[in-house]
Amino acid sequence: MSERKVLQKYYPPDWDPSKLTRSRAPKNAGPKVQTVRLMAPFPMKCISCGEYIYKGRKFNARKETTEEKYLSISIYRFYIRCTRCSAEITFKTDPKNMDYQCERGAKRNTEPWRVNGTSKEETEEEMYERIEREEEERNAMQELETKTLDAKREMAVADALDEIRTRNARNERVGKDGAEVTVARASVDEERARQEREDEETARRAFMRQQESLEEVIEDDAPSQGDVVPGPSKLLPRTKDTALDMPPPPLPSFKRVVKKKKDLSAALGIKKKPSLV
């Protein structure tokens, strides 16, 4: 097993360091090419064999830096091969649309920038129309918010007007000496006093009516002079004063009463001996 960190190297006996010469090769004049590992940025279909390549499939690709630029942004080209027929497929970056553009070898299934089958290049008129549509959609929400704010503002103005009218009406009732005329307050107090008097009168009448009905019941129950009450003694005639002087009936008592047990010893023929004490 070899060492993990090699400190000494093996030199064969026939090795001659003088034969090593430093050579300077010219730089590659063509585009810079790198081998990278990437995933398919969009779903595509191979033109040669009809193989479907889904988005996210991994490939070992060659990355090439082109001379094209968009707003000083470099554009890169990638070369991959079909997984079925090994046909070369090429696509490059598209900074303008923030997407990728398929060049040859395959056909892209979906092209989001295309609307109703129109070309990818958008004219100025189409761009202006699209911007106007977006602004109208944005203005619809803004108009709704404006209406809501206007409604709130109108409610606040209406409340302020009501308060101002109330204040003006109160100022008009103020006398010349600066004292406010309490007509409304006095009228409210008079109405309350009148209602209290009516309630007292109604209660007094109801009480008198109840007393009259009680007197009628007592007079109907009282015995006449010719009637004789059976019994050893005659009852006194019931009048209003006697009925009022009668004590109230006793309140019911829930006290437990202990009943006296019966002596059944005589029935059984048991005779108790008299106590000697």
LOVEXSE-251832 format. One record per residue: x, y, z of N, C-alpha, C in turn; residue in one letter. Coordinates in pm, whole numbers, padded with zeros to 5 digits, always signed. Layout:
BEGIN
XYZXYZXYZa;...
% end
This chain:
BEGIN
+00085-00119+00000+00000+00000+00000+00088+00124+00000m;+00058+00214-00091+00142+00333-00105+00101+00440-00003s;+00187+00537+00008+00162+00644+00103+00056+00740+00048e;-00011+00805+00144-00111+00901+00101-00045+01028+00051r;+00053+01075+00120+00130+01191+00078+00270+01145+00038k;+00296+01149-00091+00424+01099-00143+00529+01209-00128v;+00636+01175-00056+00746+01271-00039+00863+01239-00130l;+00880+01115-00168+00990+01073-00256+00934+01011-00381q;+00992+01041-00493+00948+00989-00622+01054+00897-00680k;+01010+00805-00759+01101+00708-00821+01149+00761-00956y;+01277+00761-00976+01338+00801-01103+01406+00679-01163y;+01371+00639-01281+01438+00521-01343+01586+00549-01373p;+01669+00447-01388+01814+00469-01411+01845+00539-01544p;+01762+00516-01645+01791+00573-01775+01726+00711-01794d;+01682+00773-01689+01614+00904-01702+01718+01013-01711w;+01705+01098-01813+01802+01207-01836+01725+01339-01833d;+01744+01422-01732+01670+01547-01724+01711+01648-01831p;+01826+01631-01893+01870+01727-01994+01789+01717-02124s;+01722+01602-02141+01643+01586-02263+01510+01664-02256k;+01475+01714-02136+01351+01789-02122+01373+01931-02173l;+01292+01971-02266+01301+02106-02324+01168+02176-02304t;+01176+02306-02284+01055+02386-02265+01007+02436-02400r;+00887+02403-02434+00832+02443-02564+00708+02529-02540s;+00694+02631-02622+00582+02722-02613+00493+02705-02735r;+00378+02646-02716+00285+02623-02828+00195+02745-02841a;+00151+02777-02961+00059+02891-02979-00076+02864-02916p;-00137+02969-02869-00269+02954-02805-00375+02924-02911k;-00481+02858-02865-00589+02825-02958-00660+02952-03003n;-00661+02972-03132-00724+03093-03186-00876+03083-03188a;-00930+02960-03185-01075+02941-03192-01142+02969-03059g;-01268+02942-03053-01343+02966-02928-01299+02871-02818p;-01316+02915-02698-01278+02836-02582-01384+02728-02557k;-01340+02604-02545-01430+02490-02527-01398+02421-02396v;-01503+02390-02319-01488+02319-02192-01586+02202-02189q;-01549+02100-02114-01639+01986-02093-01707+02004-01959t;-01839+02010-01963-01917+02036-01842-02027+01930-01829v;-02082+01922-01711-02194+01832-01681-02317+01919-01659r;-02420+01899-01740-02539+01984-01729-02665+01901-01745l;-02777+01964-01720-02909+01904-01738-02982+01978-01849m;-03065+01907-01921-03139+01968-02031-03228+02080-01976a;-03213+02202-02029-03289+02315-01973-03434+02318-02016p;-03475+02240-02116-03613+02241-02164-03642+02107-02230f;-03766+02063-02235-03798+01937-02305-03784+01954-02456p;-03727+01853-02519-03701+01861-02664-03724+01723-02727m;-03731+01722-02859-03750+01600-02938-03645+01594-03046k;-03573+01482-03052-03466+01465-03150-03527+01456-03291c;-03468+01529-03385-03519+01528-03522-03482+01399-03595i;-03368+01340-03561-03320+01221-03633-03403+01097-03601s;-03422+01069-03472-03490+00945-03432-03622+00969-03362c;-03656+01091-03329-03782+01118-03259-03779+01087-03111g;-03660+01075-03054-03649+01046-02911-03691+01171-02831e;-03768+01147-02726-03812+01258-02641-03713+01273-02526y;-03659+01389-02508-03564+01420-02401-03634+01517-02306i;-03656+01472-02184-03730+01554-02089-03637+01655-02023y;-03698+01753-01962-03622+01858-01894-03560+01803-01767k;-03431+01830-01750-03359+01785-01630-03274+01662-01653g;-03272+01608-01775-03188+01492-01802-03042+01534-01810r;-02954+01455-01754-02814+01493-01742-02735+01449-01866k;-02640+01536-01904-02554+01510-02020-02413+01557-01989f;-02317+01492-02055-02180+01543-02060-02170+01628-02187n;-02160+01757-02171-02169+01849-02284-02040+01927-02299a;-02025+01984-02419-01914+02075-02447-01969+02217-02444r;-01903+02299-02368-01945+02438-02353-01852+02527-02435k;-01911+02610-02520-01833+02695-02610-01873+02840-02588e;-01774+02926-02573-01799+03069-02556-01798+03134-02693t;-01909+03188-02737-01921+03249-02869-01879+03395-02864t;-01868+03455-02981-01833+03596-02989-01956+03686-02979e;-02074+03625-02981-02196+03705-02971-02215+03751-02827e;-02274+03872-02816-02302+03930-02685-02433+04006-02692k;-02498+04010-02577-02622+04088-02565-02608+04177-02443y;-02596+04307-02469-02576+04405-02362-02455+04366-02276l;-02347+04337-02345-02218+04299-02284-02229+04170-02203s;-02330+04087-02233-02345+03956-02167-02304+03850-02268i;-02212+03765-02229-02162+03661-02320-02269+03556-02342s;-02270+03501-02463-02363+03395-02500-02284+03266-02516i;-02332+03159-02454-02263+03029-02455-02343+02930-02538y;-02269+02840-02603-02330+02734-02684-02292+02600-02623r;-02387+02507-02622-02365+02375-02564-02392+02268-02669f;-02309+02164-02666-02320+02051-02760-02348+01926-02677y;-02458+01859-02707-02490+01731-02644-02525+01631-02753i;-02542+01503-02713-02576+01398-02809-02702+01326-02763r;-02782+01285-02862-02907+01216-02833-02876+01084-02763c;-02955+01046-02668-02933+00923-02591-02968+00798-02670t;-03034+00812-02785-03076+00696-02864-02993+00679-02991r;-02978+00789-03069-02906+00778-03197-02772+00852-03196c;-02737+00915-03084-02609+00986-03069-02594+01101-03170s;-02708+01156-03214-02701+01273-03302-02669+01396-03218a;-02593+01487-03281-02550+01606-03208-02665+01708-03200e;-02684+01762-03081-02787+01862-03055-02718+01985-02999i;-02755+02099-03050-02691+02225-03012-02797+02323-02964t;-02767+02391-02854-02851+02501-02807-02761+02602-02738f;-02808+02725-02728-02729+02832-02668-02817+02917-02577k;-02751+02996-02499-02822+03081-02403-02890+03198-02475t;-02998+03249-02413-03073+03362-02470-03097+03463-02357d;-03001+03554-02333-03018+03649-02222-03135+03745-02242p;-03173+03771-02365-03280+03866-02390-03412+03816-02331k;-03444+03688-02353-03566+03627-02301-03545+03550-02172n;-03419+03554-02122-03385+03479-01999-03421+03331-02015m;-03377+03273-02127-03409+03135-02158-03299+03078-02246d;-03326+02962-02310-03232+02896-02402-03296+02889-02540y;-03213+02886-02639-03259+02878-02778-03201+02753-02842q;-03290+02668-02893-03246+02544-02959-03205+02576-03103c;-03081+02535-03141-03028+02571-03273-03051+02459-03375e;-02998+02342-03350-03013+02235-03448-03009+02100-03376r;-03055+01995-03450-03052+01859-03396-03175+01820-03319g;-03254+01916-03273-03373+01885-03192-03474+01997-03209a;-03594+01968-03168-03703+02064-03175-03761+02081-03035k;-03773+02205-02997-03826+02233-02863-03977+02212-02862r;-04026+02151-02755-04169+02121-02748-04251+02244-02713n;-04205+02321-02617-04279+02440-02573-04189+02561-02587t;-04247+02670-02638-04174+02796-02650-04258+02903-02582e;-04223+02938-02459-04311+03027-02381-04325+03166-02440p;-04226+03213-02518-04237+03349-02570-04331+03359-02689w;-04371+03244-02745-04460+03247-02860-04606+03250-02813r;-04683+03339-02874-04824+03353-02841-04903+03341-02970v;-04994+03243-02976-05079+03219-03094-04997+03193-03221n;-04884+03127-03208-04804+03089-03324-04728+03201-03388g;-04715+03316-03324-04639+03426-03383-04490+03399-03368t;-04411+03478-03438-04266+03460-03434-04211+03504-03300s;-04089+03464-03274-04026+03496-03148-03990+03644-03140k;-03950+03701-03251-03912+03842-03252-04038+03927-03232e;-04031+04015-03136-04143+04101-03102-04118+04242-03157e;-04211+04292-03234-04196+04425-03291-04225+04532-03186t;-04197+04655-03221-04220+04765-03128-04368+04784-03100e;-04451+04769-03203-04595+04784-03182-04648+04677-03087e;-04605+04554-03109-04649+04447-03019-04600+04471-02877e;-04478+04520-02866-04425+04548-02733-04507+04658-02665m;-04541+04765-02739-04621+04872-02682-04760+04822-02642y;-04820+04736-02727-04951+04681-02694-04944+04594-02567e;-04839+04513-02558-04825+04429-02438-04808+04515-02313r;-04728+04621-02326-04707+04709-02211-04837+04778-02171i;-04917+04818-02270-05045+04882-02240-05140+04785-02169e;-05143+04660-02216-05229+04561-02150-05185+04539-02005r;-05056+04529-01984-05008+04510-01847-05042+04630-01760e;-05031+04752-01817-05064+04870-01740-05214+04875-01708e;-05298+04832-01803-05442+04830-01777-05476+04733-01664e;-05414+04615-01667-05438+04520-01559-05391+04576-01425e;-05277+04642-01429-05226+04702-01307-05316+04817-01262r;-05368+04895-01360-05455+05007-01326-05589+04961-01270n;-05635+04842-01307-05761+04792-01252-05751+04775-01100a;-05643+04715-01054-05623+04700-00910-05605+04836-00843m;-05531+04924-00910-05510+05056-00854-05641+05135-00846q;-05727+05117-00946-05857+05185-00944-05943+05134-00830e;-05939+05003-00805-06016+04948-00693-05966+05005-00560l;-05835+05012-00543-05780+05069-00420-05819+05217-00407e;-05819+05289-00520-05856+05431-00516-06002+05448-00475t;-06091+05362-00528-06232+05369-00491-06250+05343-00341k;-06177+05247-00289-06187+05218-00145-06143+05338-00062t;-06032+05399-00103-05984+05516-00029-06082+05632-00039l;-06143+05652-00158-06241+05759-00174-06363+05737-00085d;-06408+05611-00076-06523+05582+00011-06491+05613+00157a;-06370+05574+00201-06331+05604+00339-06323+05755+00361k;-06270+05827+00262-06258+05971+00275-06395+06037+00282r;-06491+05990+00200-06626+06046+00203-06694+06022+00339e;-06673+05902+00395-06731+05875+00527-06672+05968+00633m;-06540+05992+00625-06477+06082+00722-06530+06224+00706a;-06549+06269+00581-06602+06404+00556-06744+06417+00608v;-06826+06313+00586-06964+06316+00636-06968+06325+00788a;-06881+06248+00856-06875+06255+01002-06833+06395+01048d;-06735+06453+00978-06689+06587+01016-06800+06690+00995a;-06878+06678+00886-06989+06771+00862-07096+06759+00971l;-07129+06637+01010-07227+06618+01118-07179+06682+01247d;-07052+06666+01277-06998+06727+01398-07004+06879+01391e;-06973+06935+01272-06977+07080+01256-07120+07132+01270i;-07216+07061+01210-07356+07103+01222-07403+07099+01367r;-07365+06995+01439-07403+06987+01580-07344+07102+01660t;-07216+07133+01633-07150+07243+01703-07218+07376+01672r;-07256+07396+01544-07322+07521+01506-07460+07533+01572n;-07531+07421+01575-07662+07425+01640-07650+07457+01788a;-07547+07403+01851-07525+07433+01993-07486+07578+02014r;-07408+07633+01923-07368+07773+01935-07487+07866+01913n;-07584+07826+01827-07701+07910+01806-07789+07918+01929e;-07790+07813+02011-07871+07813+02133-07809+07891+02247r;-07687+07934+02229-07619+08008+02334-07675+08149+02341v;-07704+08196+02460-07760+08330+02477-07657+08438+02458g;-07706+08561+02471-07616+08673+02451-07512+08684+02561k;-07547+08645+02681-07452+08653+02792-07352+08540+02793d;-07359+08452+02697-07261+08343+02689-07307+08216+02755g;-07422+08217+02820-07475+08098+02887-07561+08021+02789a;-07543+07892+02782-07618+07809+02689-07757+07782+02743e;-07858+07797+02660-07995+07775+02700-08019+07626+02708v;-08057+07581+02825-08076+07437+02849-08221+07400+02829t;-08273+07431+02709-08412+07398+02680-08429+07248+02663v;-08336+07191+02588-08346+07048+02561-08331+06968+02689a;-08236+07011+02776-08215+06939+02901-08336+06950+02991r;-08394+07069+02996-08511+07088+03081-08629+07005+03031a;-08648+07001+02900-08758+06921+02846-08738+06773+02877s;-08614+06726+02871-08587+06585+02904-08618+06557+03050v;-08580+06651+03141-08608+06632+03283-08758+06633+03309d;-08831+06723+03244-08976+06727+03263-09043+06599+03215e;-08998+06547+03101-09056+06423+03051-09030+06307+03146e;-08910+06304+03203-08878+06196+03297-08963+06209+03424r;-08979+06335+03476-09062+06353+03596-09206+06315+03569a;-09256+06348+03450-09394+06314+03417-09414+06163+03413r;-09318+06092+03354-09328+05946+03350-09324+05886+03490q;-09242+05942+03579-09236+05891+03716-09370+05913+03787e;-09430+06031+03766-09559+06056+03829-09666+05960+03777r;-09666+05935+03648-09764+05841+03593-09743+05701+03649e;-09617+05658+03664-09592+05526+03722-09641+05518+03866d;-09618+05626+03944-09663+05625+04083-09816+05619+04091e;-09882+05696+04003-10028+05696+04003-10083+05558+03966e;-10021+05494+03867-10067+05360+03827-10048+05259+03939t;-09935+05266+04010-09911+05175+04122-10010+05199+04235a;-10041+05328+04264-10134+05359+04373-10274+05305+04341r;-10319+05323+04214-10450+05273+04176-10457+05121+04185r;-10352+05053+04141-10351+04907+04149-10356+04860+04292a;-10288+04930+04385-10289+04891+04526-10427+04913+04586f;-10490+05027+04551-10624+05053+04604-10723+04950+04552m;-10711+04912+04423-10802+04813+04367-10786+04679+04437r;-10663+04643+04474-10638+04518+04544-10700+04521+04684q;-10690+04638+04752-10750+04649+04885-10902+04636+04878q;-10965+04700+04778-11110+04691+04764-11156+04547+04741e;-11084+04472+04658-11120+04332+04635-11104+04250+04762s;-11004+04283+04845-10986+04210+04971-11102+04238+05066l;-11147+04365+05071-11261+04398+05158-11386+04326+05114e;-11408+04315+04984-11526+04245+04935-11523+04099+04975e;-11407+04036+04964-11398+03894+05002-11425+03876+05150v;-11376+03966+05235-11396+03954+05380-11542+03975+05415i;-11607+04071+05351-11748+04095+05380-11835+03978+05335e;-11801+03912+05225-11879+03797+05180-11865+03679+05274d;-11746+03659+05332-11723+03547+05422-11781+03571+05562d;-11812+03692+05600-11862+03721+05736-12004+03665+05751a;-12043+03592+05866-12177+03537+05888-12278+03646+05923p;-12400+03626+05887-12506+03723+05919-12551+03706+06064s;-12642+03797+06109-12687+03791+06249-12775+03670+06273q;-12858+03628+06181-12950+03516+06202-12883+03381+06192g;-12767+03371+06132-12700+03243+06116-12640+03200+06247d;-12647+03066+06274-12591+03010+06396-12481+02917+06356v;-12368+02936+06418-12252+02855+06386-12255+02735+06476v;-12257+02613+06421-12260+02494+06508-12132+02482+06586p;-12148+02431+06703-12029+02410+06783-12052+02456+06924g;-11964+02421+07010-11981+02458+07151-11973+02607+07172p;-11899+02678+07090-11882+02822+07109-11906+02890+06978s;-11951+03012+06979-11977+03091+06860-11851+03167+06821k;-11830+03168+06691-11714+03242+06641-11745+03388+06634l;-11645+03470+06653-11660+03614+06642-11672+03652+06496l;-11751+03755+06465-11763+03798+06324-11629+03850+06272p;-11599+03811+06149-11472+03853+06086-11494+03986+06016r;-11414+04077+06053-11417+04210+05992-11282+04236+05927t;-11276+04358+05870-11150+04396+05803-11037+04411+05903k;-11072+04469+06023-10967+04491+06123-10919+04359+06181d;-11017+04267+06208-10977+04138+06265-10896+04056+06165t;-10933+04068+06036-10857+03994+05935-10714+04046+05924a;-10701+04178+05940-10565+04234+05932-10486+04206+06057l;-10559+04195+06176-10489+04169+06302-10454+04024+06322d;-10508+03935+06239-10479+03792+06257-10333+03765+06232m;-10276+03677+06314-10132+03645+06293-10114+03566+06165p;-10003+03581+06106-09978+03505+05982-09969+03356+06009p;-09998+03273+05913-09992+03127+05935-09849+03085+05961p;-09834+02976+06041-09697+02932+06073-09625+02881+05948p;-09498+02906+05947-09416+02859+05835-09394+02709+05842l;-09387+02644+05731-09365+02497+05735-09227+02465+05791p;-09225+02363+05878-09100+02322+05941-09056+02188+05883s;-08928+02184+05850-08871+02062+05793-08787+01985+05897f;-08816+02011+06028-08741+01944+06134-08784+01798+06143k;-08688+01712+06163-08716+01569+06171-08784+01536+06304r;-08897+01466+06295-08975+01429+06415-08948+01281+06446v;-08905+01254+06568-08876+01116+06609-09003+01056+06669v;-09052+00952+06602-09174+00886+06651-09141+00792+06766k;-09235+00785+06863-09217+00697+06979-09249+00554+06941k;-09162+00466+06980-09182+00326+06948-09293+00265+07034k;-09372+00177+06971-09480+00109+07045-09424-00009+07123k;-09480-00028+07239-09438-00139+07325-09523-00261+07291d;-09462-00357+07221-09533-00478+07179-09506-00598+07270l;-09447-00574+07384-09415-00687+07475-09542-00748+07534s;-09647-00665+07559-09771-00717+07616-09842-00808+07517a;-09832-00772+07388-09898-00857+07288-09831-00992+07279a;-09703-01001+07308-09631-01129+07304-09639-01207+07436l;-09707-01152+07539-09720-01222+07669-09599-01206+07754g;-09522-01101+07735-09403-01078+07819-09442-00976+07925i;-09415-01011+08047-09442-00923+08158-09313-00863+08208k;-09312-00732+08221-09196-00665+08275-09199-00667+08427k;-09084-00694+08485-09073-00688+08628-09061-00546+08675k;-09129-00516+08784-09116-00378+08834-08974-00354+08882p;-08933-00237+08860-08795-00201+08901-08791-00185+09051s;-08684-00226+09112-08669-00219+09257-08624-00082+09302l;-08576-00006+09215-08527+00126+09256-08641+00224+09254v;
% end
